[in-house]
Amino acid sequence: MDEGYRLVGPGGTLTPVVAHVQWLDHHRAGPDTHVMISFEDGTKIEFPFDALLAAVWHDEQRAISELELSAAVPAVWGKAEESWGAGP
């Protein structure tokens, strides 16, 4: 995943544009296991590396049908940033 894309989310909706991708090297599950995706609206979603996601360039000119979006809905979605960095 990279900045400038929108993800196909649950329900076939497009997320806000990806603003930043942070590899969570010190994740409690171990290195190379999770990534935090920050969106332009300020939300952050943590994904495991094995989550298969579909992305659309933020300035895509071609109309994307509901059928295409529903076919690209991920089987697994990440979780909103909550307590990842929180103490005990």
HTML snippet that shows the backbone in 3Dmol.js (N, CA, C, O; Angstrom):
<script src="https://3Dmol.org/build/3Dmol-min.js"></script>
<div id="view" style="width:600px;height:400px;position:relative"></div>
<script>
const pdb = `
ATOM      1  N   MET A   1       0.842  -1.166   0.000  1.00  0.00           N
ATOM      2  CA  MET A   1       0.000   0.000   0.000  1.00  0.00           C
ATOM      3  C   MET A   1       0.888   1.229   0.000  1.00  0.00           C
ATOM      4  O   MET A   1       1.982   1.214   0.564  1.00  0.00           O
ATOM      5  N   ASP A   2       0.426   2.271  -0.620  1.00  0.00           N
ATOM      6  CA  ASP A   2       1.228   3.479  -0.712  1.00  0.00           C
ATOM      7  C   ASP A   2       0.335   4.710  -0.610  1.00  0.00           C
ATOM      8  O   ASP A   2      -0.881   4.631  -0.783  1.00  0.00           O
ATOM      9  N   GLU A   3       0.953   5.826  -0.330  1.00  0.00           N
ATOM     10  CA  GLU A   3       0.227   7.087  -0.235  1.00  0.00           C
ATOM     11  C   GLU A   3      -0.418   7.430  -1.576  1.00  0.00           C
ATOM     12  O   GLU A   3       0.094   7.057  -2.631  1.00  0.00           O
ATOM     13  N   GLY A   4      -1.537   8.139  -1.528  1.00  0.00           N
ATOM     14  CA  GLY A   4      -2.206   8.586  -2.742  1.00  0.00           C
ATOM     15  C   GLY A   4      -3.294   7.651  -3.235  1.00  0.00           C
ATOM     16  O   GLY A   4      -3.968   7.954  -4.219  1.00  0.00           O
ATOM     17  N   TYR A   5      -3.474   6.531  -2.576  1.00  0.00           N
ATOM     18  CA  TYR A   5      -4.508   5.582  -2.974  1.00  0.00           C
ATOM     19  C   TYR A   5      -5.673   5.638  -1.992  1.00  0.00           C
ATOM     20  O   TYR A   5      -5.538   6.126  -0.870  1.00  0.00           O
ATOM     21  N   ARG A   6      -6.800   5.135  -2.431  1.00  0.00           N
ATOM     22  CA  ARG A   6      -7.956   4.922  -1.564  1.00  0.00           C
ATOM     23  C   ARG A   6      -8.172   3.416  -1.512  1.00  0.00           C
ATOM     24  O   ARG A   6      -8.030   2.735  -2.528  1.00  0.00           O
ATOM     25  N   LEU A   7      -8.509   2.894  -0.351  1.00  0.00           N
ATOM     26  CA  LEU A   7      -8.747   1.465  -0.203  1.00  0.00           C
ATOM     27  C   LEU A   7     -10.221   1.159  -0.397  1.00  0.00           C
ATOM     28  O   LEU A   7     -11.086   1.981  -0.093  1.00  0.00           O
ATOM     29  N   VAL A   8     -10.493  -0.025  -0.903  1.00  0.00           N
ATOM     30  CA  VAL A   8     -11.873  -0.518  -0.945  1.00  0.00           C
ATOM     31  C   VAL A   8     -12.123  -1.116   0.430  1.00  0.00           C
ATOM     32  O   VAL A   8     -11.469  -2.079   0.829  1.00  0.00           O
ATOM     33  N   GLY A   9     -13.068  -0.539   1.144  1.00  0.00           N
ATOM     34  CA  GLY A   9     -13.350  -0.967   2.507  1.00  0.00           C
ATOM     35  C   GLY A   9     -14.558  -1.878   2.593  1.00  0.00           C
ATOM     36  O   GLY A   9     -15.145  -2.253   1.578  1.00  0.00           O
ATOM     37  N   PRO A  10     -14.919  -2.228   3.807  1.00  0.00           N
ATOM     38  CA  PRO A  10     -16.109  -3.054   4.014  1.00  0.00           C
ATOM     39  C   PRO A  10     -17.332  -2.393   3.378  1.00  0.00           C
ATOM     40  O   PRO A  10     -17.482  -1.172   3.426  1.00  0.00           O
ATOM     41  N   GLY A  11     -18.171  -3.179   2.806  1.00  0.00           N
ATOM     42  CA  GLY A  11     -19.376  -2.655   2.180  1.00  0.00           C
ATOM     43  C   GLY A  11     -19.138  -2.073   0.800  1.00  0.00           C
ATOM     44  O   GLY A  11     -20.061  -1.537   0.187  1.00  0.00           O
ATOM     45  N   GLY A  12     -17.903  -2.171   0.299  1.00  0.00           N
ATOM     46  CA  GLY A  12     -17.618  -1.667  -1.049  1.00  0.00           C
ATOM     47  C   GLY A  12     -17.470  -0.158  -1.112  1.00  0.00           C
ATOM     48  O   GLY A  12     -17.596   0.430  -2.187  1.00  0.00           O
ATOM     49  N   THR A  13     -17.208   0.473   0.010  1.00  0.00           N
ATOM     50  CA  THR A  13     -16.990   1.913   0.026  1.00  0.00           C
ATOM     51  C   THR A  13     -15.500   2.213  -0.112  1.00  0.00           C
ATOM     52  O   THR A  13     -14.657   1.378   0.217  1.00  0.00           O
ATOM     53  N   LEU A  14     -15.186   3.402  -0.597  1.00  0.00           N
ATOM     54  CA  LEU A  14     -13.789   3.816  -0.702  1.00  0.00           C
ATOM     55  C   LEU A  14     -13.420   4.653   0.514  1.00  0.00           C
ATOM     56  O   LEU A  14     -14.190   5.504   0.959  1.00  0.00           O
ATOM     57  N   THR A  15     -12.239   4.399   1.040  1.00  0.00           N
ATOM     58  CA  THR A  15     -11.748   5.161   2.184  1.00  0.00           C
ATOM     59  C   THR A  15     -11.286   6.535   1.722  1.00  0.00           C
ATOM     60  O   THR A  15     -11.184   6.793   0.523  1.00  0.00           O
ATOM     61  N   PRO A  16     -11.008   7.414   2.678  1.00  0.00           N
ATOM     62  CA  PRO A  16     -10.303   8.647   2.313  1.00  0.00           C
ATOM     63  C   PRO A  16      -8.926   8.271   1.737  1.00  0.00           C
ATOM     64  O   PRO A  16      -8.517   7.113   1.817  1.00  0.00           O
ATOM     65  N   VAL A  17      -8.236   9.219   1.176  1.00  0.00           N
ATOM     66  CA  VAL A  17      -6.928   8.975   0.570  1.00  0.00           C
ATOM     67  C   VAL A  17      -5.915   8.600   1.651  1.00  0.00           C
ATOM     68  O   VAL A  17      -5.892   9.188   2.732  1.00  0.00           O
ATOM     69  N   VAL A  18      -5.079   7.610   1.335  1.00  0.00           N
ATOM     70  CA  VAL A  18      -3.997   7.209   2.236  1.00  0.00           C
ATOM     71  C   VAL A  18      -2.968   8.334   2.280  1.00  0.00           C
ATOM     72  O   VAL A  18      -2.432   8.739   1.249  1.00  0.00           O
ATOM     73  N   ALA A  19      -2.699   8.833   3.481  1.00  0.00           N
ATOM     74  CA  ALA A  19      -1.746   9.927   3.653  1.00  0.00           C
ATOM     75  C   ALA A  19      -0.376   9.416   4.074  1.00  0.00           C
ATOM     76  O   ALA A  19       0.642  10.018   3.733  1.00  0.00           O
ATOM     77  N   HIS A  20      -0.342   8.301   4.819  1.00  0.00           N
ATOM     78  CA  HIS A  20       0.934   7.804   5.329  1.00  0.00           C
ATOM     79  C   HIS A  20       0.812   6.321   5.651  1.00  0.00           C
ATOM     80  O   HIS A  20      -0.229   5.854   6.113  1.00  0.00           O
ATOM     81  N   VAL A  21       1.887   5.592   5.400  1.00  0.00           N
ATOM     82  CA  VAL A  21       1.956   4.175   5.750  1.00  0.00           C
ATOM     83  C   VAL A  21       3.136   3.998   6.690  1.00  0.00           C
ATOM     84  O   VAL A  21       4.266   4.344   6.346  1.00  0.00           O
ATOM     85  N   GLN A  22       2.879   3.460   7.876  1.00  0.00           N
ATOM     86  CA  GLN A  22       3.930   3.270   8.873  1.00  0.00           C
ATOM     87  C   GLN A  22       4.077   1.784   9.172  1.00  0.00           C
ATOM     88  O   GLN A  22       3.130   1.132   9.611  1.00  0.00           O
ATOM     89  N   TRP A  23       5.265   1.261   8.932  1.00  0.00           N
ATOM     90  CA  TRP A  23       5.550  -0.135   9.249  1.00  0.00           C
ATOM     91  C   TRP A  23       5.790  -0.219  10.746  1.00  0.00           C
ATOM     92  O   TRP A  23       6.632   0.507  11.275  1.00  0.00           O
ATOM     93  N   LEU A  24       5.074  -1.080  11.434  1.00  0.00           N
ATOM     94  CA  LEU A  24       5.154  -1.179  12.892  1.00  0.00           C
ATOM     95  C   LEU A  24       6.206  -2.226  13.270  1.00  0.00           C
ATOM     96  O   LEU A  24       5.877  -3.363  13.609  1.00  0.00           O
ATOM     97  N   ASP A  25       7.467  -1.821  13.206  1.00  0.00           N
ATOM     98  CA  ASP A  25       8.575  -2.743  13.472  1.00  0.00           C
ATOM     99  C   ASP A  25       8.587  -3.281  14.895  1.00  0.00           C
ATOM    100  O   ASP A  25       9.080  -4.384  15.131  1.00  0.00           O
ATOM    101  N   HIS A  26       8.056  -2.524  15.842  1.00  0.00           N
ATOM    102  CA  HIS A  26       8.095  -2.940  17.241  1.00  0.00           C
ATOM    103  C   HIS A  26       6.712  -3.350  17.734  1.00  0.00           C
ATOM    104  O   HIS A  26       6.361  -3.121  18.891  1.00  0.00           O
ATOM    105  N   HIS A  27       5.938  -3.953  16.851  1.00  0.00           N
ATOM    106  CA  HIS A  27       4.587  -4.394  17.200  1.00  0.00           C
ATOM    107  C   HIS A  27       4.672  -5.553  18.193  1.00  0.00           C
ATOM    108  O   HIS A  27       5.606  -6.354  18.143  1.00  0.00           O
ATOM    109  N   ARG A  28       3.691  -5.638  19.096  1.00  0.00           N
ATOM    110  CA  ARG A  28       3.690  -6.710  20.107  1.00  0.00           C
ATOM    111  C   ARG A  28       3.642  -8.106  19.497  1.00  0.00           C
ATOM    112  O   ARG A  28       4.037  -9.073  20.149  1.00  0.00           O
ATOM    113  N   ALA A  29       3.160  -8.231  18.247  1.00  0.00           N
ATOM    114  CA  ALA A  29       3.111  -9.526  17.575  1.00  0.00           C
ATOM    115  C   ALA A  29       4.439  -9.866  16.899  1.00  0.00           C
ATOM    116  O   ALA A  29       4.600 -10.955  16.348  1.00  0.00           O
ATOM    117  N   GLY A  30       5.380  -8.937  16.945  1.00  0.00           N
ATOM    118  CA  GLY A  30       6.696  -9.167  16.345  1.00  0.00           C
ATOM    119  C   GLY A  30       6.925  -8.262  15.156  1.00  0.00           C
ATOM    120  O   GLY A  30       5.995  -7.648  14.635  1.00  0.00           O
ATOM    121  N   PRO A  31       8.188  -8.186  14.728  1.00  0.00           N
ATOM    122  CA  PRO A  31       8.525  -7.327  13.582  1.00  0.00           C
ATOM    123  C   PRO A  31       7.930  -7.879  12.289  1.00  0.00           C
ATOM    124  O   PRO A  31       7.673  -9.076  12.168  1.00  0.00           O
ATOM    125  N   ASP A  32       7.720  -6.991  11.337  1.00  0.00           N
ATOM    126  CA  ASP A  32       7.211  -7.377  10.015  1.00  0.00           C
ATOM    127  C   ASP A  32       5.868  -8.086  10.095  1.00  0.00           C
ATOM    128  O   ASP A  32       5.631  -9.053   9.371  1.00  0.00           O
ATOM    129  N   THR A  33       4.981  -7.606  10.980  1.00  0.00           N
ATOM    130  CA  THR A  33       3.677  -8.254  11.104  1.00  0.00           C
ATOM    131  C   THR A  33       2.506  -7.315  10.874  1.00  0.00           C
ATOM    132  O   THR A  33       1.417  -7.765  10.517  1.00  0.00           O
ATOM    133  N   HIS A  34       2.711  -6.000  11.075  1.00  0.00           N
ATOM    134  CA  HIS A  34       1.597  -5.051  11.000  1.00  0.00           C
ATOM    135  C   HIS A  34       2.034  -3.728  10.382  1.00  0.00           C
ATOM    136  O   HIS A  34       3.211  -3.367  10.382  1.00  0.00           O
ATOM    137  N   VAL A  35       1.034  -3.018   9.854  1.00  0.00           N
ATOM    138  CA  VAL A  35       1.253  -1.692   9.286  1.00  0.00           C
ATOM    139  C   VAL A  35       0.107  -0.786   9.733  1.00  0.00           C
ATOM    140  O   VAL A  35      -1.036  -1.228   9.850  1.00  0.00           O
ATOM    141  N   MET A  36       0.426   0.484   9.981  1.00  0.00           N
ATOM    142  CA  MET A  36      -0.595   1.461  10.337  1.00  0.00           C
ATOM    143  C   MET A  36      -0.792   2.380   9.135  1.00  0.00           C
ATOM    144  O   MET A  36       0.153   3.013   8.666  1.00  0.00           O
ATOM    145  N   ILE A  37      -2.018   2.446   8.645  1.00  0.00           N
ATOM    146  CA  ILE A  37      -2.329   3.313   7.514  1.00  0.00           C
ATOM    147  C   ILE A  37      -3.089   4.523   8.040  1.00  0.00           C
ATOM    148  O   ILE A  37      -4.136   4.386   8.673  1.00  0.00           O
ATOM    149  N   SER A  38      -2.551   5.710   7.770  1.00  0.00           N
ATOM    150  CA  SER A  38      -3.178   6.973   8.162  1.00  0.00           C
ATOM    151  C   SER A  38      -3.856   7.569   6.939  1.00  0.00           C
ATOM    152  O   SER A  38      -3.284   7.598   5.849  1.00  0.00           O
ATOM    153  N   PHE A  39      -5.080   8.044   7.129  1.00  0.00           N
ATOM    154  CA  PHE A  39      -5.854   8.619   6.046  1.00  0.00           C
ATOM    155  C   PHE A  39      -5.910  10.134   6.175  1.00  0.00           C
ATOM    156  O   PHE A  39      -5.674  10.682   7.252  1.00  0.00           O
ATOM    157  N   GLU A  40      -6.222  10.804   5.076  1.00  0.00           N
ATOM    158  CA  GLU A  40      -6.267  12.266   5.068  1.00  0.00           C
ATOM    159  C   GLU A  40      -7.260  12.853   6.065  1.00  0.00           C
ATOM    160  O   GLU A  40      -7.105  14.001   6.480  1.00  0.00           O
ATOM    161  N   ASP A  41      -8.271  12.093   6.455  1.00  0.00           N
ATOM    162  CA  ASP A  41      -9.254  12.614   7.419  1.00  0.00           C
ATOM    163  C   ASP A  41      -8.802  12.444   8.870  1.00  0.00           C
ATOM    164  O   ASP A  41      -9.540  12.783   9.796  1.00  0.00           O
ATOM    165  N   GLY A  42      -7.596  11.922   9.064  1.00  0.00           N
ATOM    166  CA  GLY A  42      -7.047  11.760  10.400  1.00  0.00           C
ATOM    167  C   GLY A  42      -7.247  10.390  11.018  1.00  0.00           C
ATOM    168  O   GLY A  42      -6.659  10.100  12.060  1.00  0.00           O
ATOM    169  N   THR A  43      -8.057   9.539  10.408  1.00  0.00           N
ATOM    170  CA  THR A  43      -8.246   8.197  10.951  1.00  0.00           C
ATOM    171  C   THR A  43      -7.027   7.337  10.648  1.00  0.00           C
ATOM    172  O   THR A  43      -6.295   7.577   9.688  1.00  0.00           O
ATOM    173  N   LYS A  44      -6.830   6.329  11.491  1.00  0.00           N
ATOM    174  CA  LYS A  44      -5.722   5.390  11.323  1.00  0.00           C
ATOM    175  C   LYS A  44      -6.266   3.987  11.519  1.00  0.00           C
ATOM    176  O   LYS A  44      -7.030   3.725  12.449  1.00  0.00           O
ATOM    177  N   ILE A  45      -5.861   3.088  10.629  1.00  0.00           N
ATOM    178  CA  ILE A  45      -6.279   1.695  10.723  1.00  0.00           C
ATOM    179  C   ILE A  45      -5.029   0.821  10.718  1.00  0.00           C
ATOM    180  O   ILE A  45      -4.138   0.996   9.886  1.00  0.00           O
ATOM    181  N   GLU A  46      -4.975  -0.117  11.652  1.00  0.00           N
ATOM    182  CA  GLU A  46      -3.864  -1.061  11.742  1.00  0.00           C
ATOM    183  C   GLU A  46      -4.251  -2.342  11.003  1.00  0.00           C
ATOM    184  O   GLU A  46      -5.319  -2.909  11.234  1.00  0.00           O
ATOM    185  N   PHE A  47      -3.364  -2.787  10.114  1.00  0.00           N
ATOM    186  CA  PHE A  47      -3.599  -4.006   9.342  1.00  0.00           C
ATOM    187  C   PHE A  47      -2.480  -5.005   9.566  1.00  0.00           C
ATOM    188  O   PHE A  47      -1.317  -4.615   9.674  1.00  0.00           O
ATOM    189  N   PRO A  48      -2.813  -6.299   9.637  1.00  0.00           N
ATOM    190  CA  PRO A  48      -1.759  -7.304   9.610  1.00  0.00           C
ATOM    191  C   PRO A  48      -1.206  -7.384   8.187  1.00  0.00           C
ATOM    192  O   PRO A  48      -1.904  -7.058   7.227  1.00  0.00           O
ATOM    193  N   PHE A  49       0.034  -7.813   8.056  1.00  0.00           N
ATOM    194  CA  PHE A  49       0.661  -7.877   6.737  1.00  0.00           C
ATOM    195  C   PHE A  49      -0.076  -8.800   5.776  1.00  0.00           C
ATOM    196  O   PHE A  49       0.006  -8.598   4.564  1.00  0.00           O
ATOM    197  N   ASP A  50      -0.794  -9.807   6.271  1.00  0.00           N
ATOM    198  CA  ASP A  50      -1.437 -10.760   5.370  1.00  0.00           C
ATOM    199  C   ASP A  50      -2.834 -10.320   4.914  1.00  0.00           C
ATOM    200  O   ASP A  50      -3.520 -11.082   4.232  1.00  0.00           O
ATOM    201  N   ALA A  51      -3.266  -9.110   5.278  1.00  0.00           N
ATOM    202  CA  ALA A  51      -4.565  -8.608   4.830  1.00  0.00           C
ATOM    203  C   ALA A  51      -4.482  -8.231   3.351  1.00  0.00           C
ATOM    204  O   ALA A  51      -3.651  -7.411   2.962  1.00  0.00           O
ATOM    205  N   LEU A  52      -5.335  -8.825   2.537  1.00  0.00           N
ATOM    206  CA  LEU A  52      -5.360  -8.521   1.109  1.00  0.00           C
ATOM    207  C   LEU A  52      -6.320  -7.364   0.863  1.00  0.00           C
ATOM    208  O   LEU A  52      -7.515  -7.463   1.146  1.00  0.00           O
ATOM    209  N   LEU A  53      -5.785  -6.269   0.335  1.00  0.00           N
ATOM    210  CA  LEU A  53      -6.577  -5.061   0.124  1.00  0.00           C
ATOM    211  C   LEU A  53      -6.537  -4.653  -1.341  1.00  0.00           C
ATOM    212  O   LEU A  53      -5.547  -4.884  -2.035  1.00  0.00           O
ATOM    213  N   ALA A  54      -7.616  -4.049  -1.797  1.00  0.00           N
ATOM    214  CA  ALA A  54      -7.668  -3.484  -3.142  1.00  0.00           C
ATOM    215  C   ALA A  54      -7.606  -1.969  -3.004  1.00  0.00           C
ATOM    216  O   ALA A  54      -8.187  -1.390  -2.087  1.00  0.00           O
ATOM    217  N   ALA A  55      -6.892  -1.338  -3.931  1.00  0.00           N
ATOM    218  CA  ALA A  55      -6.711   0.110  -3.863  1.00  0.00           C
ATOM    219  C   ALA A  55      -7.023   0.739  -5.219  1.00  0.00           C
ATOM    220  O   ALA A  55      -6.893   0.114  -6.272  1.00  0.00           O
ATOM    221  N   VAL A  56      -7.442   2.011  -5.146  1.00  0.00           N
ATOM    222  CA  VAL A  56      -7.771   2.790  -6.337  1.00  0.00           C
ATOM    223  C   VAL A  56      -7.013   4.104  -6.222  1.00  0.00           C
ATOM    224  O   VAL A  56      -7.033   4.733  -5.163  1.00  0.00           O
ATOM    225  N   TRP A  57      -6.346   4.532  -7.290  1.00  0.00           N
ATOM    226  CA  TRP A  57      -5.639   5.801  -7.274  1.00  0.00           C
ATOM    227  C   TRP A  57      -6.630   6.911  -6.945  1.00  0.00           C
ATOM    228  O   TRP A  57      -7.753   6.904  -7.450  1.00  0.00           O
ATOM    229  N   HIS A  58      -6.230   7.863  -6.108  1.00  0.00           N
ATOM    230  CA  HIS A  58      -7.139   8.902  -5.628  1.00  0.00           C
ATOM    231  C   HIS A  58      -7.746   9.747  -6.738  1.00  0.00           C
ATOM    232  O   HIS A  58      -8.828  10.308  -6.566  1.00  0.00           O
ATOM    233  N   ASP A  59      -7.070   9.844  -7.866  1.00  0.00           N
ATOM    234  CA  ASP A  59      -7.549  10.675  -8.981  1.00  0.00           C
ATOM    235  C   ASP A  59      -7.981   9.806 -10.169  1.00  0.00           C
ATOM    236  O   ASP A  59      -7.864  10.221 -11.322  1.00  0.00           O
ATOM    237  N   GLU A  60      -8.474   8.614  -9.881  1.00  0.00           N
ATOM    238  CA  GLU A  60      -8.913   7.698 -10.941  1.00  0.00           C
ATOM    239  C   GLU A  60     -10.017   8.358 -11.754  1.00  0.00           C
ATOM    240  O   GLU A  60     -11.011   8.826 -11.199  1.00  0.00           O
ATOM    241  N   GLN A  61      -9.841   8.392 -13.064  1.00  0.00           N
ATOM    242  CA  GLN A  61     -10.812   9.036 -13.948  1.00  0.00           C
ATOM    243  C   GLN A  61     -11.902   8.081 -14.435  1.00  0.00           C
ATOM    244  O   GLN A  61     -12.994   8.510 -14.809  1.00  0.00           O
ATOM    245  N   ARG A  62     -11.596   6.799 -14.427  1.00  0.00           N
ATOM    246  CA  ARG A  62     -12.554   5.804 -14.889  1.00  0.00           C
ATOM    247  C   ARG A  62     -13.603   5.560 -13.808  1.00  0.00           C
ATOM    248  O   ARG A  62     -13.270   5.413 -12.632  1.00  0.00           O
ATOM    249  N   ALA A  63     -14.847   5.519 -14.203  1.00  0.00           N
ATOM    250  CA  ALA A  63     -15.925   5.222 -13.250  1.00  0.00           C
ATOM    251  C   ALA A  63     -15.780   3.787 -12.762  1.00  0.00           C
ATOM    252  O   ALA A  63     -15.550   2.873 -13.554  1.00  0.00           O
ATOM    253  N   ILE A  64     -15.914   3.599 -11.471  1.00  0.00           N
ATOM    254  CA  ILE A  64     -15.807   2.266 -10.880  1.00  0.00           C
ATOM    255  C   ILE A  64     -17.206   1.836 -10.473  1.00  0.00           C
ATOM    256  O   ILE A  64     -17.874   2.506  -9.685  1.00  0.00           O
ATOM    257  N   SER A  65     -17.635   0.715 -11.021  1.00  0.00           N
ATOM    258  CA  SER A  65     -19.007   0.264 -10.771  1.00  0.00           C
ATOM    259  C   SER A  65     -19.152  -0.334  -9.373  1.00  0.00           C
ATOM    260  O   SER A  65     -18.174  -0.752  -8.754  1.00  0.00           O
ATOM    261  N   GLU A  66     -20.380  -0.363  -8.897  1.00  0.00           N
ATOM    262  CA  GLU A  66     -20.669  -0.987  -7.613  1.00  0.00           C
ATOM    263  C   GLU A  66     -20.294  -2.462  -7.639  1.00  0.00           C
ATOM    264  O   GLU A  66     -19.849  -3.008  -6.629  1.00  0.00           O
ATOM    265  N   LEU A  67     -20.470  -3.109  -8.787  1.00  0.00           N
ATOM    266  CA  LEU A  67     -20.113  -4.516  -8.915  1.00  0.00           C
ATOM    267  C   LEU A  67     -18.604  -4.707  -8.721  1.00  0.00           C
ATOM    268  O   LEU A  67     -18.182  -5.633  -8.028  1.00  0.00           O
ATOM    269  N   GLU A  68     -17.791  -3.837  -9.331  1.00  0.00           N
ATOM    270  CA  GLU A  68     -16.342  -3.918  -9.169  1.00  0.00           C
ATOM    271  C   GLU A  68     -15.948  -3.689  -7.712  1.00  0.00           C
ATOM    272  O   GLU A  68     -15.110  -4.408  -7.167  1.00  0.00           O
ATOM    273  N   LEU A  69     -16.557  -2.686  -7.089  1.00  0.00           N
ATOM    274  CA  LEU A  69     -16.241  -2.400  -5.696  1.00  0.00           C
ATOM    275  C   LEU A  69     -16.654  -3.549  -4.785  1.00  0.00           C
ATOM    276  O   LEU A  69     -15.895  -3.937  -3.897  1.00  0.00           O
ATOM    277  N   SER A  70     -17.844  -4.096  -4.995  1.00  0.00           N
ATOM    278  CA  SER A  70     -18.287  -5.192  -4.129  1.00  0.00           C
ATOM    279  C   SER A  70     -17.426  -6.438  -4.326  1.00  0.00           C
ATOM    280  O   SER A  70     -17.240  -7.209  -3.385  1.00  0.00           O
ATOM    281  N   ALA A  71     -16.902  -6.647  -5.521  1.00  0.00           N
ATOM    282  CA  ALA A  71     -16.012  -7.785  -5.772  1.00  0.00           C
ATOM    283  C   ALA A  71     -14.652  -7.598  -5.103  1.00  0.00           C
ATOM    284  O   ALA A  71     -13.937  -8.573  -4.871  1.00  0.00           O
ATOM    285  N   ALA A  72     -14.294  -6.355  -4.794  1.00  0.00           N
ATOM    286  CA  ALA A  72     -12.992  -6.055  -4.197  1.00  0.00           C
ATOM    287  C   ALA A  72     -13.049  -5.884  -2.681  1.00  0.00           C
ATOM    288  O   ALA A  72     -12.037  -5.548  -2.066  1.00  0.00           O
ATOM    289  N   VAL A  73     -14.208  -6.108  -2.069  1.00  0.00           N
ATOM    290  CA  VAL A  73     -14.336  -5.964  -0.616  1.00  0.00           C
ATOM    291  C   VAL A  73     -13.385  -6.950   0.062  1.00  0.00           C
ATOM    292  O   VAL A  73     -13.381  -8.135  -0.271  1.00  0.00           O
ATOM    293  N   PRO A  74     -12.578  -6.466   1.014  1.00  0.00           N
ATOM    294  CA  PRO A  74     -11.631  -7.351   1.680  1.00  0.00           C
ATOM    295  C   PRO A  74     -12.315  -8.353   2.603  1.00  0.00           C
ATOM    296  O   PRO A  74     -13.348  -8.056   3.203  1.00  0.00           O
ATOM    297  N   ALA A  75     -11.730  -9.533   2.709  1.00  0.00           N
ATOM    298  CA  ALA A  75     -12.257 -10.554   3.616  1.00  0.00           C
ATOM    299  C   ALA A  75     -11.969 -10.183   5.066  1.00  0.00           C
ATOM    300  O   ALA A  75     -12.716 -10.553   5.972  1.00  0.00           O
ATOM    301  N   VAL A  76     -10.882  -9.450   5.275  1.00  0.00           N
ATOM    302  CA  VAL A  76     -10.474  -9.035   6.615  1.00  0.00           C
ATOM    303  C   VAL A  76     -10.178  -7.549   6.583  1.00  0.00           C
ATOM    304  O   VAL A  76      -9.494  -7.073   5.677  1.00  0.00           O
ATOM    305  N   TRP A  77     -10.685  -6.809   7.560  1.00  0.00           N
ATOM    306  CA  TRP A  77     -10.414  -5.383   7.657  1.00  0.00           C
ATOM    307  C   TRP A  77      -9.605  -5.144   8.922  1.00  0.00           C
ATOM    308  O   TRP A  77      -9.704  -5.908   9.883  1.00  0.00           O
ATOM    309  N   GLY A  78      -8.822  -4.108   8.922  1.00  0.00           N
ATOM    310  CA  GLY A  78      -8.003  -3.772  10.081  1.00  0.00           C
ATOM    311  C   GLY A  78      -8.833  -3.215  11.219  1.00  0.00           C
ATOM    312  O   GLY A  78     -10.061  -3.166  11.157  1.00  0.00           O
ATOM    313  N   LYS A  79      -8.125  -2.793  12.264  1.00  0.00           N
ATOM    314  CA  LYS A  79      -8.824  -2.203  13.399  1.00  0.00           C
ATOM    315  C   LYS A  79      -8.371  -0.765  13.570  1.00  0.00           C
ATOM    316  O   LYS A  79      -7.216  -0.424  13.313  1.00  0.00           O
ATOM    317  N   ALA A  80      -9.290   0.063  14.005  1.00  0.00           N
ATOM    318  CA  ALA A  80      -8.992   1.481  14.224  1.00  0.00           C
ATOM    319  C   ALA A  80      -7.921   1.605  15.295  1.00  0.00           C
ATOM    320  O   ALA A  80      -7.880   0.818  16.241  1.00  0.00           O
ATOM    321  N   GLU A  81      -7.060   2.595  15.141  1.00  0.00           N
ATOM    322  CA  GLU A  81      -6.022   2.834  16.149  1.00  0.00           C
ATOM    323  C   GLU A  81      -6.689   3.128  17.468  1.00  0.00           C
ATOM    324  O   GLU A  81      -7.532   4.019  17.570  1.00  0.00           O
ATOM    325  N   GLU A  82      -6.308   2.377  18.472  1.00  0.00           N
ATOM    326  CA  GLU A  82      -6.877   2.585  19.801  1.00  0.00           C
ATOM    327  C   GLU A  82      -5.760   2.564  20.812  1.00  0.00           C
ATOM    328  O   GLU A  82      -5.268   3.608  21.240  1.00  0.00           O
ATOM    329  N   SER A  83      -5.361   1.360  21.192  1.00  0.00           N
ATOM    330  CA  SER A  83      -4.435   1.235  22.310  1.00  0.00           C
ATOM    331  C   SER A  83      -3.089   0.646  21.921  1.00  0.00           C
ATOM    332  O   SER A  83      -2.355   0.176  22.790  1.00  0.00           O
ATOM    333  N   TRP A  84      -2.748   0.657  20.654  1.00  0.00           N
ATOM    334  CA  TRP A  84      -1.497   0.000  20.266  1.00  0.00           C
ATOM    335  C   TRP A  84      -0.318   0.528  21.042  1.00  0.00           C
ATOM    336  O   TRP A  84       0.487  -0.266  21.530  1.00  0.00           O
ATOM    337  N   GLY A  85      -0.176   1.833  21.179  1.00  0.00           N
ATOM    338  CA  GLY A  85       0.963   2.390  21.866  1.00  0.00           C
ATOM    339  C   GLY A  85       0.735   2.620  23.350  1.00  0.00           C
ATOM    340  O   GLY A  85       1.600   3.170  24.031  1.00  0.00           O
ATOM    341  N   ALA A  86      -0.410   2.209  23.854  1.00  0.00           N
ATOM    342  CA  ALA A  86      -0.748   2.497  25.241  1.00  0.00           C
ATOM    343  C   ALA A  86       0.066   1.645  26.198  1.00  0.00           C
ATOM    344  O   ALA A  86       0.489   0.539  25.863  1.00  0.00           O
ATOM    345  N   GLY A  87       0.271   2.165  27.366  1.00  0.00           N
ATOM    346  CA  GLY A  87       0.994   1.446  28.393  1.00  0.00           C
ATOM    347  C   GLY A  87       0.129   0.365  29.015  1.00  0.00           C
ATOM    348  O   GLY A  87      -0.995   0.131  28.571  1.00  0.00           O
ATOM    349  N   PRO A  88       0.651  -0.298  30.048  1.00  0.00           N
ATOM    350  CA  PRO A  88      -0.081  -1.411  30.681  1.00  0.00           C
ATOM    351  C   PRO A  88      -1.379  -1.014  31.315  1.00  0.00           C
ATOM    352  O   PRO A  88      -2.077  -1.860  31.873  1.00  0.00           O
TER     353      PRO A  88
END
`;
const viewer = $3Dmol.createViewer("view");
viewer.addModel(pdb, "pdb");
viewer.setStyle({}, {cartoon: {color: "spectrum"}});
viewer.zoomTo();
viewer.render();
</script>
